Amino acid sequence: MKKGPRVGAVVIVSICLCVGFGALAYAQTRSKVASTVKKETRMTHASGEFDVKLTPQTADDKSAGAAVGRYSLDKKFHGDLEGTSKGEMLAVGTAVEGSAGYVAMEQFTGTLNGRSGTFALQHSGTMTRGAQQLSVTVVPDSGTGQLEGLSGQMAIKIDDGKHSYNFEYTLPETH
């Protein structure tokens, strides 16, 4: 039985159909991703105050130079964030006044502008002879409940011993 041109035509048509369906599936996937991204791109602002309690934990050996201090964190948030957080902080002070560094991780439980759930924050702060640099970021994919999909950055300010926050974040819209 001779297969020649007819088999070649069937193969070409099959390839075209596969490419066509693949392109259609790709376009539909891109459309779904684009609509999801559009829902999450609206930046929202939250602000308020918080109380913090630092409790020293077991101290490290100080004979090696700068000592690493370890602290437990207990916070109570008020304002657009209502709830509590618990975490751990590591800090190092130096012999130079005004120079230090810290890292911390904390887990928030409560509400953000009326939406309930939990999320984690990651801190990284340095102070060089009094000049401060601080990054507080939502840990990616840490949001639960109505805070699932949360991302953002938090600024912390301390005035006369009072702590306040400004939180710029994105969150998928609810349906």
C-alpha positions, 0 to 999 in steps of 0.5 A, a space after each residue: 500500500 502506498 502512503 506517500 503524499 497522503 500520509 505527509 498531508 495528515 502529518 502536516 495537518 496534525 502538526 498544525 492542529 497541535 500548534 493551533 491548540 497549543 497557541 489557544 491554550 497558551 493565550 487562555 493561560 496568559 489571559 487568566 494570569 493577566 486577570 489575576 495579576 490585575 486583581 493583585 496590583 492595586 496597592 493598598 495602605 494600612 497604618 496604626 500603632 503597635 506595642 512591643 515587648 522584647 524578652 531576652 533569651 539565653 545570651 551567647 558567649 561574649 568572648 568572641 567580640 560582638 555578642 549576638 543577643 536573642 529576644 522573643 517578640 510579642 506585639 499587639 497591633 492597633 489601627 488597620 492591623 488589629 491583632 498580635 504577633 509573636 517572633 524571634 529577633 537576633 541582634 548585634 551591637 558593636 563597640 562603635 556607638 550607633 552601629 548595630 544590626 538585627 534580623 527578626 521573623 514574626 507571625 501576625 494573627 488578626 485582621 488587616 482592614 477587616 480581612 482575617 488570617 495570618 502572615 509572616 514578616 521578615 525584618 533586616 535592620 542595620 544602623 551605621 553610626 546612627 544612620 538607620 536602614 530597615 526592611 520589613 517584608 511579608 514572607 512570600 506565600 505566608 498569608 492564610 485565610 482571607 490574607 492568602 496572596 498578601 505581599 508588601 513592605 512595612 515601615 516602622 517609626 519610633 517617636 518618643 518610645 511609641 511605635 507606629 507602622 505604615 504598611 503598603 501591600 497588595 492582596 487579591 480581591 475577594 469575590 
